[in-house]
Amino acid sequence: MLPIMWFLYLDESGDLGFDFFGKKPTRFFTVTILALRDTRNNRHLINAVKKTIRRKRRQKTNA
């Protein structure tokens, strides 16, 4: 039996409340983790992200 390959993507938004040089810290700190179970699912995600980026670039040049 082949081992299962997991792909983990982590993204954070906000800051931890450190106030360097008078910056106002954000009120919230959010962490999101996306876990994909195998290579096929990861490939689908990569293709969807590439498609979205291409679409957004096209909209930006047409604007």
N, C-alpha and C positions, 0 to 999 in steps of 0.2 A: 504494500500500500504506500502510495506517495504521500509525503508530508504536505500539509496545507500551508500555502503561502498567504500571509496576511499583509495588506498594504494599509498603513495608517497615515492619515493626513490630519495635521493639527493647525488650527488658526486661532489667533487671539486678537482681541480688540479692546482698546482702552489702555490704561496704565495702572500701575500698582499704588498710585497715590503719592509718589515722590514728587516733591515740588522744587524742581531745580530752577533757580533764578526767576521766581515769580510766576511760573506757568501754573495755570489752574488745572489740577488733576481732573480726570473724568470721574463721573459719579459711579460708573459701573466698570467692571472688568469681566469680560466674557471669554470663555474658552470653548471651542467646538472641536470635536474629534469625529472624523469619518473613518470607519473601518470597513475595508473591502476584503472579501474572503479569498479571492483567487485572481489569477492573472487576467482571465477573461473579463471579469467585472472591472478591474483596473483599466484595461484597454478601453472599455466602453466609456469610462469616466474621462480618460485622457482625450478621446475623440470628441466627446461632448464639450469639453472645455475649449478645445481647438476650434470647434465649430462656432461656439459663442464668441470667442475672440475675433475670429474672421468676420462674423456678422457685425460686431460692434465697430471694428475698424472700417468696414464698408460704410456704415451709417455715418461715421465721423467724417469721412472724405466726401460724402454726398451732401453734408450739411453746409 
